[in-house]
């Protein structure tokens, strides 16, 4: 996905937000804004890939802050909040013993809804009570784009590219169904901390590796999957996959520039630009299969 | 008022907004964003005056767009919508024949509430029904900071620095009371079109000059009142005034850097940074007298 004018100020707003998470030093925050402004100005172009520019901006931000993980505490809070809602989600998915197709649809829906809960980022009030109520509301609404039936025959070798903390615990419910359907799962997480994204630390903490067949990383702290920085084994796994599942917006922003497939983009269209790029409205829950021969 | 990190992306968001008002040409919008990013980057500093940087950014924006008034149509719509609510506001102000002090307070309140209605700018839905309902709600709430009683004895020679279109029609209700109190009014509007601010065009259209003793301009299209660009007669009038009334945020951002007084800032704290600079919460209706010996 290419950069939109809107990305410029959205990025700077995020830089400001995470700088305040990292420090109370106003001078340091100003310096960070100034240096990131320079990176945005140097790289802004309607032909640039949005997430590639975001990677450059966030790297500069982390460098100036001398903080390689401004969201360290936030991520713990997100996971705690997600854990509290997980039993209710599980109940919803398995309610009235649905068939495998319906089971998969529901688990995907739960994991897409969990993509909403970027706690502390979108100004969302992360109190657990609200989280559960909002989760139920979005779950009731269902998937606005639902290509899950077409995915059922593609489960032999799934590469599952994770997005945020919190959300990953709901992804594990999808893993259960893929395994039930006889599929193999390669889970992909970020190589180093970036934003609230899942890394190997959460894989270890929640023993996620026991739910999947193998775990790989994107090879770096790039926003999304930057092919230039991806390990050869990841590129091979993506080529060999019968289905790539790409969670969240950043993975879409980077992977939509390439021709991997079949690939299912599972996300909430939280951002107007991503929604527009997908030809959809903002605020939808989608599981959209693309590049499927 | 000095620049806050937040001003950087707020300014860029406004540039994008007004570029879309001016043109559908995506390339031109991109070029505008790019050039304005450069201006923000070059001028961003915690020691810079926020509205001075805003002036530089908006001038660059208008220059690249080759449009000296992107809000031309918007301003007409704002005035039309304001005209519809004006009779209800007048009724509220004169209800139950209050004394002069209460009359002045109510007229000031109406003109402060009208500072909210930056139609098309803050994402506010400008349908007239909503405007009227919102006006009534804010009016019922009253002034959160009310120094109007202290102003009553300072009415001999008032310099009234206007802000937005729409709002100016409610300012005229304040003019009526100042005249009733025996005061002289020098109205100050922008020298050239900038944002949705009042210029001599609206003064002529609504015959506002008939309500005041004299009309001056800020001498340029600066955001707020840039002293370096202000005509000598305006500076003299401000020095001679028994009371300066400064409407809206941009006038505050520029004039708070100087020691003119007594000066009454009448505005809604729409922006977190202005609110913080005033030591107040966001979203308040204020009429705050400062630099009063």
HADDOCK unambig.tbl for C-alpha pairs under 7 A between the chains (distance, minus, plus):
assign (segid A and resid 5 and name CA) (segid B and resid 30 and name CA) 6.24 0.50 0.50
assign (segid A and resid 5 and name CA) (segid B and resid 33 and name CA) 6.53 0.50 0.50
assign (segid A and resid 9 and name CA) (segid B and resid 9 and name CA) 4.58 0.50 0.50
assign (segid A and resid 9 and name CA) (segid B and resid 12 and name CA) 6.03 0.50 0.50
assign (segid A and resid 9 and name CA) (segid B and resid 13 and name CA) 6.21 0.50 0.50
assign (segid A and resid 12 and name CA) (segid B and resid 9 and name CA) 6.03 0.50 0.50
assign (segid A and resid 13 and name CA) (segid B and resid 9 and name CA) 6.21 0.50 0.50
assign (segid A and resid 30 and name CA) (segid B and resid 5 and name CA) 6.25 0.50 0.50
assign (segid A and resid 30 and name CA) (segid B and resid 46 and name CA) 6.82 0.50 0.50
assign (segid A and resid 33 and name CA) (segid B and resid 5 and name CA) 6.53 0.50 0.50
assign (segid A and resid 34 and name CA) (segid B and resid 41 and name CA) 6.68 0.50 0.50
assign (segid A and resid 34 and name CA) (segid B and resid 44 and name CA) 6.79 0.50 0.50
assign (segid A and resid 37 and name CA) (segid B and resid 41 and name CA) 5.70 0.50 0.50
assign (segid A and resid 38 and name CA) (segid B and resid 41 and name CA) 6.12 0.50 0.50
assign (segid A and resid 41 and name CA) (segid B and resid 34 and name CA) 6.66 0.50 0.50
assign (segid A and resid 41 and name CA) (segid B and resid 37 and name CA) 5.69 0.50 0.50
assign (segid A and resid 41 and name CA) (segid B and resid 38 and name CA) 6.11 0.50 0.50
assign (segid A and resid 44 and name CA) (segid B and resid 34 and name CA) 6.78 0.50 0.50
assign (segid A and resid 46 and name CA) (segid B and resid 30 and name CA) 6.82 0.50 0.50
